[in-house]
């Protein structure tokens, strides 16, 4: 489990600058990921100053095997994407939130939290993206942002893997 701090505007700006060095830059402040293997799933991480936070997944169902998640932060805050398996009968958005305003990441299969890079990092800056490639078996999964308070604010979605 990786603990994250809420980043300041200066930290987010520094992360965006680092993204231009770490990834393949497009236009100023943009990040272009490398070609990703397997089925590519687009995940949008959003927040609004006056509205709810959200996480949208396209497509929401893929066949088992290699799956690459490309997480785009279209919001104004730093976010991440965490992939957790769901047990039978477990409902998306109903995981217990701890005193640290996060859910347990026990059993986590992977995360995209590196700004303009793959795998774990300190968060994806606004306007940037991160990615992760996993081998997923058929089942139900919950995709979420686990920065403090984000899960409870609605940053979670269901994801299904078929046979």
Number of C-alpha atoms within 10 A of each C-alpha: 8 9 10 16 10 14 16 11 14 9 13 20 15 12 25 23 15 14 25 20 12 15 19 14 15 11 8 9 17 19 24 17 17 11 8 16 13 15 16 19 21 17 23 19 28 22 23 12 9 6 9 12 19 20 22 18 19 13 13 14 14 19 15 17 16 16 21 21 25 22 28 27 26 18 19 16 21 29 35 30 33 20 22 20 19 19 10 8 6 13 12 16 17 11 15 12 15 11 8 10 14 20 21 13 14 9 11 13 14 18 26 30 27 25 35 32 23 20 17 20 17 19 28 30 31 25 18 26 31 32 30 24 21 16 12 20 16 13 16 20 20 20 25 27 30 24 22 20 16 21 25 20 15 17 25 26 19 18 22 19 17 13 9
